[in-house]
Amino acid sequence: MLRFFGWLFGAAFVIAIALAGAALYIIWDVSKDLPDYKALASWEPPVMTRMHASDGSLLAEYAQQRRLFVPVNLIPKLVIEAYVSAEDKNFYTHAGLDWHGIAKAAIRYVQVKLSGHGQVVGASTITQQVAKNFLLSNERTMSRKLKEALIVQRIETSFSKDQILELYLNDIFLGFNSYGIAAASLNYFGKPLDELSLEEVAYLAALPKGPNNYNPFTHYDRAIERRNYVLNQMLENGYISQDQLNAAIAKPLKVNPRPFGAQLFSAESFAEEARRELIAKYGKDELERSGYSVRTTLDPKLQIFARQAVARGLIGFDRRRGWRGPLTHVTDLSGDWERYLEKYHIPPDQQPWRVAVVLQVDEAGANVGLQPKVMADGKWGPERDQGYVPLNLVQWARKYVDGVKLGPEVKKATDVLQPGDVIYVAPSGNGNEYHLLQLPDVQGAMVVMDPHTGRVLAMVGGFSYGQSQFNRAVQAMRQPGSSFKPIVYAAALDNGYSPASVVLDAPLEIKMPHGEVWKPKNYEKDFFGPSTLRRAIEQSRNTMTVRLADAMGITKVADLAERLGIYDRMPHELAMALGAGETTLLKMTTAYAVIANGGKKVDATLIDRIQDRFGRTIYRHDTRDCTACKVDKYTPGLAEPDLPDDREQVMNSYTAYQITSMMEGVVERGTGRKLQVVGKPIAGKTGTTNDEKDAWFIGFTPDLVVGTYIGFDNPKPMGTGRTGGELAAPVVADFMTLALRGKAAVPFRVPRGIELIPISVNSGRRGVFGDKGVILEAFKPGDEPPANGQVIGQGQASSQGSGVVLVPANADQGATAQPDLPQQQPQQQPQDGGGLTNGSGGLY
């Protein structure tokens, strides 16, 4: 027996040695291609880029994985306790592998296999999940498990428990495209981690096992069950009391998903343009992974004002063109009428519009069924609201004939609406009454800019970004028409002319190089004889502008236009003096900003500063050096740092003030008189192109520049009289009234050396200040009012060699670009904005 046991012991020893050797070999073989666990120390996960407005409010987010990295020392203790309870209750005591948990899982596995029912449980620790997620794959093989066990031991010896937990909690996927607990907290509940309640923390801790399995909208009961399981585990581990458990379990699960993308109302066009700039600078992949913090130039309040002004202007003009009919018409209103509204979607920037179906209509008005509101889960809410559209809110809807002619006046609601019509409506602010609305078929844009820095404070790219993502402020190439004329007159002021110089306003013919004869004419189809440059720009005279450009040479105009950034290479053709070339609203507004700031070049920008994920500034729009700004602490009496002004002078400062003064006259006496309603010093210029296809107005105060245009996306006539003074100027006036409300009236800054001399605005001769038609005209140092009566263009040959020929005033004249007729004094708008407000100064 002793010999047998000795032999048995020897055999067992040999087998044990062999097994140990085999195990060592396997471990050695597996260890050869183990990933480097040290890479965890320098882990930089993909992080969301967040874009902010100038006041710090969140504008937009861009990411492949919605993640916000949060250091472990900033993670609330309750959050850590919930995740440890749910995923690895022995985390702080085991060495990477939980042998007790592994044994329980093995026993459970055998029980499930023998019984044929039940669910297998896992035994992976948090450290194992870190090893698998960061360094290994998800394949279920013995080799991967062995690698995992080896890496876990190395991780545990090289990293503290808090460091391991930090990696885990910032990496895990928790649904709703949320990676990490900080992003999940925002995306599920709209709260930072330190504001979560106990039941909300427990729900987030329930998600790592399978976010889709516990989706609060599709698997609510399952989500509640898992949340309560986590709460019970927290009680078992001593992290919460029984009273806390009972109170948390009794509460429902309320999830409020946070939208992705643009966050601020009506700022989608601005955010998208800023995103394009970032992609051009860094690339799309870098933008969505690097966690940049982008501070933009957007002023949220001005953005809302701009959106309101453009929308009101477009709706008002569209209403004057008549009613084009309902979205569709349904014949069967039996049963659930809301089913007819399923395919219609109201974009966020069109709120508070709603889609409705006409249920009943009589002479006094119509009862409408309103599309139910969309809930957080994307489904319609349970309410089935109805509203009433009274006759007075549909009387604008005269039948559309051709955009100029309208059908008969609306005397009863049945003239416009019939049961089954699907329409747009919006609250009137008077109980359950609603306006009848339609989407404008005309479009427009607005840019608001700081003239001293080029910072774009607001940008509207169209009526609704949700309806059309085309940004007309920067992407639409349009003819500026007469709004380009200030560039012509500024070039003249830079080349020996003064605001009191006199130009002949009379018919002229210009023979073009290809042999045709161009005959520019004034909008009024009349001519007014000799007039000053000031009068020419105030009344937007075409023939005077062409004659002036021809007399001094179109090359000088082109040079200035290129320095101002309106064109890269402007054709040297006289028609360009009337704004016949194509450019963008942003470029034109930037050019006016140069005039407003005294001739200093500025570059339009939507981005102030960009910081990387570590808070280091990697881009600043303001490139001025400010070494003196960097001091350890402020001491009383410390002088303010002197910042150098390194802006290029692209226009003479005296010229800039002279043309500004002349454009003040446009508002005071000329085609932009509708801006007088603002009650502040404003300069600007209207613009209208051939056949009223585009209507422009660009205006400015000493510290704010606003440009807008209105026109069809496929340019076509908007109708006789639909000029910049009629359509665009009121939109700018509407915006400026809101933007400048409560602010002091700041006069334009007069450069030192400018001489203000009393001049007759019509003759250009000296006058007596106080007499009718006499103003203080701005002259450059040393300049004097003209005394010899010379009239530019009288008996003068063309500087282009094309032969300017005077013709009788009644000759047939062709057209190239049209200025704007002087408008009547602005009328006060109705209290409800012509039926376009919601009773509280809102958009509708």
C-alpha positions in Angstrom: 0.0 0.0 0.0 2.8 2.4 0.8 4.4 1.6 -2.5 1.1 2.3 -4.3 0.5 5.6 -2.5 4.1 6.5 -3.2 3.6 5.8 -6.9 0.3 7.7 -6.9 1.9 10.7 -5.2 4.8 10.6 -7.6 2.4 10.5 -10.6 0.3 13.3 -9.2 3.5 15.4 -8.6 4.6 14.8 -12.2 1.1 15.7 -13.5 1.0 18.8 -11.3 4.5 19.8 -12.6 3.3 19.2 -16.1 0.1 21.2 -15.6 2.0 24.0 -13.9 4.5 24.0 -16.8 1.7 24.0 -19.3 -0.1 26.8 -17.5 3.1 28.8 -17.3 3.7 28.3 -21.0 0.2 29.4 -21.8 0.5 32.5 -19.7 3.9 33.2 -21.3 2.5 32.7 -24.7 -0.6 34.9 -24.0 1.5 37.5 -22.4 3.6 38.0 -25.5 0.9 40.1 -27.2 -0.8 41.7 -24.3 -1.8 45.4 -24.9 0.1 48.0 -23.0 -1.9 48.8 -19.9 0.2 51.9 -19.3 -1.8 53.6 -22.1 -4.6 54.0 -19.6 -2.6 56.6 -17.8 -2.7 58.9 -20.9 -6.2 58.1 -22.1 -7.9 60.9 -24.0 -11.4 59.7 -24.9 -13.5 61.3 -27.6 -15.2 64.2 -26.0 -18.0 66.5 -27.1 -17.2 69.9 -28.6 -19.5 72.4 -27.0 -20.3 75.7 -28.6 -21.4 78.7 -26.5 -22.9 82.1 -27.1 -21.1 85.2 -26.0 -22.9 85.1 -22.7 -21.8 81.6 -22.0 -25.2 79.9 -22.7 -24.9 76.6 -24.6 -25.4 77.0 -28.3 -24.7 73.6 -29.8 -22.9 70.3 -29.3 -21.0 68.2 -31.8 -19.8 64.6 -31.1 -19.4 61.1 -32.3 -19.8 60.1 -28.7 -21.6 62.4 -26.4 -19.2 62.5 -23.5 -18.1 65.0 -20.9 -15.1 63.9 -18.9 -15.4 64.5 -15.1 -12.5 63.8 -12.7 -13.3 61.2 -10.0 -12.9 63.8 -7.2 -15.8 65.8 -8.7 -18.1 62.8 -8.9 -20.7 62.9 -6.1 -20.2 60.1 -3.5 -23.8 59.0 -4.0 -23.1 58.3 -7.7 -20.1 56.2 -6.9 -22.0 54.2 -4.2 -24.8 53.5 -6.7 -22.5 52.1 -9.4 -20.4 50.1 -7.0 -23.7 48.6 -5.6 -25.0 47.8 -9.0 -21.8 46.5 -10.7 -19.2 45.5 -8.1 -20.0 45.7 -4.4 -16.6 44.3 -3.5 -14.7 46.7 -5.7 -12.8 48.3 -2.9 -11.7 45.0 -1.3 -10.8 42.6 -4.2 -7.6 42.7 -6.1 -9.2 42.8 -9.6 -10.9 39.4 -9.6 -13.8 38.7 -7.3 -13.3 35.0 -6.5 -16.4 34.9 -4.3 -18.4 36.4 -7.1 -16.9 34.0 -9.6 -17.8 31.0 -7.4 -21.4 32.2 -7.1 -21.6 32.8 -10.9 -20.3 29.3 -11.5 -22.8 27.7 -9.2 -25.6 29.7 -10.9 -24.4 28.6 -14.3 -24.6 24.9 -13.3 -28.1 25.4 -11.8 -29.3 27.0 -15.0 -27.9 24.3 -17.2 -29.4 21.5 -15.1 -32.8 23.1 -14.7 -33.1 24.5 -18.2 -34.4 27.8 -17.1 -33.3 30.9 -15.3 -30.6 33.5 -16.3 -26.9 33.2 -16.1 -25.2 36.0 -14.0 -21.8 37.5 -14.7 -18.9 38.0 -12.3 -16.9 40.7 -14.1 -15.5 43.3 -11.8 -15.3 47.0 -12.6 -11.5 46.5 -13.2 -12.3 43.7 -15.6 -14.7 45.9 -17.5 -12.1 48.6 -17.8 -9.6 46.0 -19.2 -12.1 44.7 -21.7 -13.5 48.1 -22.8 -10.1 49.8 -23.1 -7.6 47.2 -24.1 -9.4 44.0 -25.3 -12.4 43.0 -27.5 -15.8 41.6 -26.6 -15.2 38.1 -28.0 -16.1 35.2 -25.6 -13.0 33.0 -25.8 -10.7 31.5 -23.1 -7.8 33.4 -24.6 -9.5 36.7 -24.1 -10.5 35.8 -20.6 -7.0 34.8 -19.7 -5.6 38.1 -21.1 -8.2 40.0 -19.2 -7.2 38.3 -15.9 -3.5 39.1 -16.5 -4.1 42.7 -17.4 -6.4 43.1 -14.4 -3.6 42.2 -12.1 -1.3 44.7 -13.7 -3.9 47.5 -13.6 -4.6 46.9 -9.9 -0.9 47.2 -9.1 -0.4 50.3 -11.2 -3.5 52.3 -10.6 -5.5 53.3 -7.5 -9.1 52.3 -7.1 -10.2 55.9 -7.7 -8.3 56.0 -11.0 -9.8 52.8 -12.2 -13.3 54.0 -11.2 -12.6 57.3 -13.1 -11.8 55.4 -16.3 -14.9 53.3 -15.9 -17.4 56.0 -15.1 -16.2 58.2 -18.0 -16.2 55.4 -20.6 -19.4 53.3 -20.1 -22.2 53.6 -22.7 -25.5 54.5 -21.1 -27.9 55.0 -24.0 -29.1 58.1 -25.8 -25.6 58.2 -27.3 -24.3 59.0 -23.8 -20.8 58.0 -22.9 -19.9 58.4 -19.3 -22.1 59.5 -16.4 -21.8 63.2 -16.8 -23.2 63.1 -20.4 -25.9 60.7 -19.3 -27.0 62.9 -16.4 -27.5 65.8 -18.9 -29.1 63.8 -21.6 -31.6 61.9 -19.5 -32.5 64.5 -16.9 -31.0 67.8 -18.0 -29.0 68.1 -14.8 -25.4 68.0 -13.7 -24.3 65.1 -11.5 -24.5 67.0 -8.3 -28.2 67.9 -8.8 -29.4 64.3 -9.4 -31.9 62.8 -6.9 -31.4 59.3 -5.4 -33.9 57.6 -7.7 -32.3 59.3 -10.8 -28.8 58.2 -9.7 -30.1 54.6 -9.2 -31.6 54.6 -12.7 -28.3 55.7 -14.3 -26.5 53.0 -12.3 -29.0 50.5 -13.7 -28.1 51.2 -17.4 -24.6 49.6 -17.9 -26.2 46.1 -18.0 -28.1 47.1 -21.2 -29.4 50.6 -21.9 -31.8 49.5 -24.6 -33.3 46.9 -22.2 -34.2 49.6 -19.7 -35.2 52.4 -22.1 -37.7 54.5 -20.1 -40.1 54.9 -23.1 -40.2 51.4 -24.6 -39.5 49.3 -21.4 -40.8 51.4 -18.5 -41.7 48.6 -16.1 -38.4 46.9 -16.7 -36.5 50.1 -16.1 -38.4 50.7 -12.8 -37.6 47.1 -11.7 -33.9 47.5 -12.4 -33.8 50.9 -10.7 -35.4 49.5 -7.6 -32.9 46.6 -7.7 -30.1 49.1 -7.5 -31.8 50.9 -4.6 -32.1 47.7 -2.7 -28.4 46.9 -3.3 -27.5 50.4 -1.9 -29.6 49.6 1.2 -27.9 46.2 1.6 -24.5 47.8 1.4 -25.4 50.4 3.9 -25.3 53.5 1.6 -28.9 54.5 2.2 -31.6 54.1 4.9 -34.9 52.2 4.7 -36.8 55.5 4.6 -34.7 56.8 1.7 -35.3 53.5 -0.1 -39.1 53.7 0.4 -39.3 57.3 -0.7 -37.2 56.7 -3.9 -39.1 53.5 -4.9 -42.4 55.4 -4.6 -41.3 58.0 -7.2 -42.0 57.5 -10.9 -39.3 57.6 -13.5 -39.3 61.0 -15.2 -36.9 61.3 -18.1 -36.6 64.5 -20.1 -34.2 63.8 -23.1 -32.0 66.8 -24.0 -31.9 67.7 -27.7 -28.7 67.3 -29.6 -27.3 70.0 -31.9 -28.4 73.7 -31.7 -29.8 74.6 -28.3 -30.7 78.3 -28.6 -34.0 79.3 -30.2 -33.6 80.6 -33.8 -29.8 80.3 -33.8 -29.5 77.2 -36.0 -28.2 79.1 -39.1 -25.5 80.8 -37.0 -24.5 77.5 -35.3 -24.2 75.7 -38.6 -22.0 78.4 -40.2 -19.8 78.4 -37.1 -19.6 74.6 -37.4 -18.5 74.9 -41.1 -15.7 77.3 -40.0 -14.5 74.8 -37.4 -14.5 71.9 -39.9 -12.6 74.0 -42.3 -10.0 74.8 -39.6 -9.7 71.4 -37.9 -11.7 68.8 -39.8 -15.0 67.0 -39.0 -13.4 64.1 -37.1 -11.3 66.4 -34.9 -14.3 68.6 -34.2 -16.4 65.7 -33.0 -13.7 64.0 -30.9 -11.4 66.7 -29.4 -13.7 68.3 -26.8 -13.2 71.9 -27.9 -14.9 74.7 -26.0 -15.9 77.3 -28.6 -16.9 80.8 -27.5 -18.9 82.4 -30.4 -19.8 86.0 -31.0 -23.6 85.4 -30.8 -25.7 87.6 -28.7 -28.8 85.5 -27.9 -31.1 88.5 -27.3 -30.1 90.2 -30.5 -30.5 86.9 -32.3 -34.1 86.6 -31.2 -34.8 90.2 -32.2 -33.3 89.6 -35.6 -35.3 86.4 -36.1 -38.5 88.3 -35.0 -37.8 91.2 -37.4 -37.1 89.0 -40.4 -40.1 86.7 -39.8 -42.5 89.6 -39.3 -41.2 91.3 -42.4 -41.5 88.2 -44.6 -44.9 87.3 -43.2 -46.2 90.8 -43.6 -45.0 91.0 -47.3 -46.4 87.5 -48.0 -49.8 88.4 -46.6 -50.0 91.4 -49.0 -49.6 88.9 -51.8 -52.7 86.9 -50.8 -53.7 83.5 -49.6 -52.3 80.5 -51.6 -54.6 77.9 -50.0 -54.4 75.2 -47.4 -51.6 72.6 -47.1 -54.0 70.0 -48.2 -57.7 69.1 -48.0 -59.3 65.9 -46.6 -62.8 64.8 -47.4 -63.6 62.5 -44.5 -63.5 64.0 -41.1 -65.1 61.1 -39.3 -63.2 59.3 -36.5 -59.8 60.5 -35.3 -59.2 63.7 -37.3 -55.7 64.0 -35.9 -54.5 61.1 -38.2 -54.6 63.6 -41.0 -51.9 65.7 -39.3 -49.3 62.9 -38.7 -47.0 63.7 -41.6 -46.7 67.4 -40.7 -43.8 68.6 -38.5 -43.3 72.1 -37.0 -39.6 72.9 -36.6 -38.5 74.3 -33.2 -37.8 77.7 -34.8 -41.4 78.0 -36.0 -42.9 77.8 -32.5 -45.7 78.5 -31.5 -47.1 77.6 -34.9 -49.3 74.5 -35.0 -50.9 72.4 -37.8 -54.7 72.2 -37.6 -57.6 70.8 -39.6 -60.8 72.8 -40.1 -63.7 70.9 -38.5 -66.5 73.4 -38.9 -66.7 76.8 -40.5 -69.4 79.5 -40.8 -69.4 83.2 -41.7 -68.0 84.3 -38.3 -65.1 81.9 -38.1 -63.8 78.3 -38.0 -63.4 75.6 -35.4 -60.1 73.8 -35.9 -58.6 70.6 -34.4 -55.0 71.2 -33.3 -52.1 68.7 -33.9 -51.3 67.2 -30.5 -48.0 68.2 -28.9 -45.1 65.8 -29.2 -44.0 64.3 -25.9 -40.4 63.5 -24.7 -40.7 60.0 -26.2 -41.5 61.4 -29.6 -45.1 60.3 -29.4 -48.2 62.6 -29.4 -49.6 63.6 -26.1 -53.1 62.5 -25.0 -54.8 65.9 -25.4 -57.0 66.6 -28.4 -57.3 70.4 -28.3 -59.4 72.5 -30.5 -59.2 76.2 -31.3 -61.2 79.0 -33.0 -60.1 81.2 -35.9 -62.3 84.3 -36.0 -63.1 86.2 -39.2 -60.9 89.2 -38.3 -57.9 86.9 -38.2 -58.5 85.5 -41.7 -59.5 88.8 -43.5 -56.0 89.2 -44.7 -56.3 86.0 -46.8 -57.6 87.5 -50.0 -57.3 85.1 -52.9 -53.8 85.0 -54.5 -53.9 85.9 -58.2 -50.4 86.7 -59.3 -48.7 88.1 -56.3 -49.7 91.7 -57.2 -53.4 91.4 -58.0 -55.6 90.0 -55.2 -59.1 88.5 -55.1 -62.1 90.3 -53.5 -62.1 91.3 -49.9 -62.8 88.6 -47.4 -66.2 89.2 -45.8 -66.9 85.8 -44.2 -64.7 83.0 -43.1 -66.2 80.6 -45.6 -64.6 82.7 -48.4 -61.3 81.3 -47.2 -61.7 78.1 -45.3 -63.7 74.9 -45.8 -64.1 71.8 -43.5 -61.2 69.5 -44.1 -58.6 72.2 -44.9 -55.3 71.5 -43.2 -53.7 74.8 -42.3 -51.1 76.5 -40.1 -52.3 78.5 -37.1 -50.7 80.3 -34.1 -52.1 81.6 -30.8 -53.3 85.1 -31.0 -52.9 85.7 -27.2 -56.6 86.1 -26.8 -57.9 83.0 -25.1 -58.5 80.1 -27.5 -58.3 82.2 -30.7 -55.8 81.5 -33.4 -54.3 83.3 -36.4 -54.5 81.8 -39.9 -50.9 81.5 -41.2 -49.0 80.4 -44.3 -45.4 79.8 -45.0 -43.9 82.8 -46.9 -42.8 81.9 -50.4 -40.3 84.9 -50.3 -37.1 84.6 -48.3 -34.6 87.0 -46.7 -31.7 87.2 -44.4 -30.1 89.5 -41.8 -26.6 90.0 -40.4 -25.9 92.0 -37.2 -22.3 93.0 -36.6 -20.0 95.0 -34.3 -18.3 97.4 -36.6 -15.2 97.7 -34.5 -14.3 94.0 -34.4 -16.2 92.3 -37.1 -18.0 90.1 -34.5 -21.2 88.8 -35.9 -23.8 89.3 -33.1 -26.7 87.7 -34.9 -27.4 86.0 -38.2 -30.7 84.9 -39.7 -30.3 82.7 -42.8 -34.0 82.5 -43.8 -37.5 82.3 -42.5 -37.0 78.9 -40.9 -33.9 76.7 -40.7 -36.2 73.7 -40.1 -37.8 74.4 -43.5 -34.6 75.2 -45.4 -31.0 74.9 -44.2 -29.7 77.2 -47.0 -28.0 80.2 -45.2 -28.9 83.2 -47.3 -26.7 85.5 -45.3 -23.5 83.8 -46.4 -24.4 81.4 -49.2 -26.8 83.4 -51.4 -25.1 85.4 -54.1 -27.3 88.4 -54.8 -27.1 91.7 -56.6 -26.8 94.5 -54.0 -28.3 97.1 -56.3 -28.2 100.6 -55.0 -26.8 99.6 -51.6 -23.5 99.4 -53.5 -23.7 103.1 -54.4 -22.0 104.4 -51.1 -18.8 102.6 -52.4 -18.9 104.6 -55.6 -19.4 107.9 -53.7 -16.7 107.0 -51.1 -14.3 106.3 -54.0 -15.2 109.8 -55.4 -14.6 111.4 -52.0 -11.2 109.7 -51.9 -10.4 111.2 -55.3 -11.0 114.9 -55.0 -14.7 115.2 -54.8 -16.8 116.5 -51.9 -20.4 115.9 -50.7 -21.2 119.3 -52.2 -19.8 118.5 -55.7 -22.5 118.8 -58.4 -23.2 116.1 -60.9 -25.6 116.3 -63.9 -28.7 114.2 -63.6 -29.7 113.9 -67.2 -30.1 111.1 -69.8 -27.0 109.5 -71.1 -26.1 106.7 -73.5 -23.0 104.5 -73.1 -21.8 102.4 -76.0 -20.7 99.0 -74.7 -17.6 97.2 -76.1 -19.9 94.7 -77.9 -21.7 97.5 -79.7 -24.9 97.7 -77.8 -26.0 101.0 -76.2 -26.8 101.0 -72.4 -29.2 103.7 -71.3 -29.4 103.8 -67.4 -32.4 105.6 -66.0 -33.7 106.7 -62.6 -36.4 104.8 -60.8 -38.8 107.7 -61.2 -38.2 107.6 -65.0 -37.4 111.3 -64.8 -34.3 113.5 -64.5 -33.6 116.4 -62.1 -30.7 118.3 -63.6 -27.6 119.2 -61.6 -27.5 117.9 -58.0 -25.0 117.4 -55.3 -23.4 114.1 -54.5 -25.3 114.1 -51.2 -28.6 114.6 -52.9 -27.7 111.9 -55.4 -27.2 109.3 -52.7 -30.1 110.4 -50.6 -32.5 110.0 -53.6 -30.5 107.1 -55.1 -30.1 108.6 -58.5 -28.8 106.1 -61.1 -27.7 108.3 -63.9 -25.7 110.6 -61.6 -24.0 107.5 -60.1 -23.0 106.1 -63.5 -21.9 109.6 -64.7 -19.7 110.0 -61.6 -18.2 106.5 -61.9 -17.5 107.2 -65.6 -15.9 110.6 -64.8 -13.5 109.4 -62.2 -12.9 105.9 -63.7 -14.6 102.6 -62.6 -11.1 101.3 -61.7 -11.1 103.4 -58.6 -14.4 102.0 -57.5 -13.2 98.5 -58.1 -10.1 99.1 -56.1 -12.1 100.3 -53.1 -14.7 97.5 -53.4 -11.9 94.9 -53.4 -10.2 96.5 -50.3 -13.5 96.4 -48.5 -13.9 92.7 -49.4 -17.1 93.0 -51.4 -15.6 91.4 -54.4 -12.4 89.5 -55.0 -12.0 90.8 -58.5 -14.6 93.3 -59.6 -15.3 93.7 -63.3 -14.4 97.1 -64.6 -17.8 97.8 -66.0 -20.0 100.8 -65.3 -23.0 98.7 -64.5 -21.1 97.5 -61.4 -21.6 101.1 -60.0 -25.3 100.3 -59.7 -24.7 97.0 -57.9 -25.1 94.7 -60.9 -22.4 92.3 -59.5 -23.2 89.4 -57.1 -22.0 89.2 -53.6 -23.2 88.1 -50.2 -25.1 89.9 -47.4 -22.3 89.2 -45.0 -19.7 90.8 -47.3 -21.8 93.9 -47.8 -22.5 94.3 -44.1 -18.8 93.9 -43.4 -18.0 96.7 -45.9 -20.5 99.0 -44.2 -18.8 98.1 -40.8 -15.6 99.5 -42.2 -17.4 102.8 -43.0 -19.0 102.9 -39.6 -15.7 102.4 -37.7 -13.8 105.1 -39.6 -12.2 103.1 -42.4 -10.5 100.3 -40.4 -10.5 96.9 -42.0 -12.3 94.2 -40.0 -12.8 90.5 -40.8 -16.2 89.1 -40.1 -16.1 86.3 -37.5 -18.5 84.1 -35.7 -15.9 82.7 -33.3 -14.2 84.6 -30.5 -12.0 81.9 -28.9 -11.4 78.1 -29.0 -10.0 76.2 -26.1 -8.9 72.5 -26.1 -10.1 69.9 -23.6 -7.4 71.1 -21.1 -8.6 74.7 -21.2 -5.6 76.0 -23.3 -6.5 78.7 -25.8 -5.7 77.5 -29.3 -7.4 80.2 -31.3 -8.4 83.9 -30.7 -10.0 86.2 -33.2 -8.5 89.2 -31.4 -4.8 88.9 -32.2 -3.6 92.0 -30.5 -0.7 91.6 -28.1 -1.4 92.4 -24.5 1.6 91.5 -22.5 0.6 94.2 -19.9 -2.7 92.3 -19.3 -0.8 89.5 -17.5 -0.4 90.6 -13.9 -0.4 88.5 -10.8 -3.0 90.7 -9.1 -4.7 94.0 -9.4 -3.3 96.9 -7.3 -5.1 100.2 -6.9 -4.1 102.8 -9.4 -2.8 100.3 -11.9 -3.1 101.8 -15.3 -5.1 100.1 -18.0 -3.0 98.3 -20.6 -2.6 100.1 -23.9 -3.7 97.8 -26.7 -2.2 98.5 -30.1 -4.7 99.1 -32.9 -3.3 96.9 -35.7 -6.3 97.2 -38.1 -5.4 98.2 -41.6 -6.7 101.6 -42.8 -8.5 100.7 -46.0 -10.5 103.9 -46.3 -9.6 107.4 -45.4 -11.2 108.3 -42.0 -12.4 111.6 -43.3 -14.0 109.9 -46.3 -15.6 107.4 -43.9 -17.2 110.2 -41.9 -18.3 112.1 -45.0 -20.1 109.1 -46.5 -21.6 108.3 -43.1 -23.0 111.8 -43.0 -24.4 111.4 -46.5 -26.1 108.2 -45.5 -27.6 109.9 -42.4 -29.3 112.1 -45.0 -30.7 108.9 -46.7 -32.6 108.3 -43.4 -33.4 111.9 -42.7 -34.5 113.0 -46.2 -34.1 110.1 -48.6 -35.2 106.6 -49.4 -34.6 105.3 -45.9 -36.9 107.5 -44.0 -38.7 104.6 -42.4 -35.7 104.3 -40.1 -36.7 107.5 -38.4 -39.1 105.5 -36.2 -36.1 104.2 -34.3 -35.4 107.7 -32.9 -31.6 107.3 -32.9 -28.8 108.6 -35.2 -28.8 106.0 -38.0 -27.0 106.0 -41.4 -27.8 103.6 -44.2 -28.7 102.9 -47.7 -31.5 101.1 -49.5 -31.0 98.9 -52.5 -33.3 97.5 -55.2 -32.3 95.6 -58.3 -33.9 95.3 -61.7 -37.6 94.6 -61.7 -37.6 94.6 -57.8 -36.1 91.2 -57.6 -34.0 92.1 -54.5 -34.7 94.6 -51.8 -31.9 95.6 -49.5 -31.2 97.9 -46.6 -27.9 98.2 -44.7 -27.9 100.6 -41.8 -25.7 101.4 -38.9 -25.3 103.3 -35.7 -21.8 104.2 -34.3 -21.6 100.7 -32.7 -24.0 98.4 -34.6 -24.3 97.5 -38.2 -27.4 95.7 -39.6 -27.9 94.4 -43.1 -30.9 92.6 -44.6 -32.3 91.6 -48.0 -35.6 90.2 -49.2 -36.1 88.3 -52.4 -37.2 84.9 -53.9 -34.6 82.1 -53.8 -35.0 81.9 -57.6 -35.0 85.7 -58.3 -38.1 87.0 -59.9 -40.0 90.3 -59.7 -41.7 91.0 -56.3 -44.0 93.7 -57.8 -43.9 97.3 -58.6 -43.0 99.5 -55.6 -41.5 96.5 -53.7 -38.3 98.4 -53.1 -35.6 98.4 -50.4 -37.2 101.3 -48.7 -40.6 99.6 -48.8 -39.6 96.0 -47.7 -36.1 95.9 -46.2 -35.9 99.2 -44.4 -38.9 98.4 -42.1 -37.3 95.1 -41.1 -34.1 96.9 -40.0 -36.2 99.5 -38.3 -38.1 96.8 -36.4 -34.8 95.2 -35.3 -33.1 98.4 -34.3 -36.2 99.5 -32.3 -35.9 96.4 -30.2 -32.1 96.3 -30.0 -31.6 100.0 -29.1 -34.5 100.2 -26.7 -33.5 102.0 -23.5 -30.1 103.0 -24.9 -28.8 106.5 -25.3 -28.8 108.1 -28.7 -25.1 108.2 -29.6 -24.1 110.6 -32.4 -21.6 109.6 -35.0 -18.0 110.4 -34.1 -16.6 113.3 -36.0 -12.8 112.9 -36.8 -10.6 115.7 -35.6 -10.0 118.2 -38.4 -13.3 117.8 -40.2 -14.8 121.1 -41.1 -18.6 121.5 -40.8 -19.8 124.3 -43.2 -23.4 125.4 -43.9 -24.3 124.2 -47.4 -27.4 124.1 -49.5 -28.3 120.5 -49.9 -29.6 121.1 -53.4 -27.0 123.5 -54.9 -23.9 122.6 -53.0 -23.2 126.3 -52.4 -22.6 128.0 -49.1 -25.7 129.0 -47.2 -26.9 130.4 -43.9 -27.4 127.8 -41.2 -31.0 127.7 -40.2 -32.3 128.5 -43.6 -34.5 125.9 -45.3 -32.5 123.2 -47.1 -29.2 124.3 -45.5 -27.2 121.6 -43.5 -23.8 121.4 -42.0 -21.8 119.6 -44.6 -18.5 117.8 -43.7 -15.4 118.8 -45.5 -11.9 117.5 -45.2 -9.2 119.8 -43.8 -8.4 122.4 -46.3 -11.3 121.6 -48.6 -13.8 124.3 -49.6 -17.3 124.2 -51.1 -17.2 124.5 -54.9 -17.4 128.1 -56.1 -17.0 127.9 -59.8 -20.3 126.1 -60.6 -18.6 123.2 -62.4 -21.1 120.4 -63.1 -19.6 116.9 -63.5 -20.7 115.3 -66.7 -21.8 118.4 -68.6 -20.2 118.2 -72.0 -17.7 115.7 -70.7 -16.4 112.7 -72.6 -16.4 109.3 -71.2 -13.3 108.3 -69.2 -13.8 104.8 -70.5 -13.7 105.9 -74.1 -17.2 104.6 -74.6 -18.7 108.0 -75.5 -21.2 109.5 -73.1 -23.8 111.2 -75.2 -26.5 113.5 -73.8 -30.0 112.7 -75.2 -33.4 114.3 -74.8 -35.1 113.7 -71.4 -38.1 112.0 -73.1 -36.0 109.4 -74.9 -36.6 105.8 -74.4 -34.4 104.6 -71.5 -33.3 101.1 -70.6 -32.7 99.9 -67.0 -29.9 98.2 -65.2 -30.6 98.7 -61.5 -33.2 100.6 -59.8 -33.0 102.8 -56.7 -35.7 103.4 -54.2 -38.4 106.0 -54.2 -38.5 108.3 -51.2 -40.9 106.8 -48.7 -43.6 108.5 -46.7 -43.1 109.0 -43.0 -43.3 105.7 -41.2 -46.6 104.7 -39.8 -47.0 103.2 -36.4 -47.6 99.5 -36.6 -50.8 98.0 -35.2 -50.5 96.7 -31.6 -50.6 93.1 -32.8 -48.0 93.7 -35.5 -50.6 93.3 -38.2 -51.8 90.1 -36.7 -48.3 88.7 -36.4 -47.6 88.9 -32.6 -48.8 86.7 -29.8 -49.9 89.6 -27.7 -46.7 89.7 -25.7 -44.3 91.2 -28.3 -43.3 87.7 -29.6 -42.8 86.6 -33.1 -46.4 85.9 -34.1 
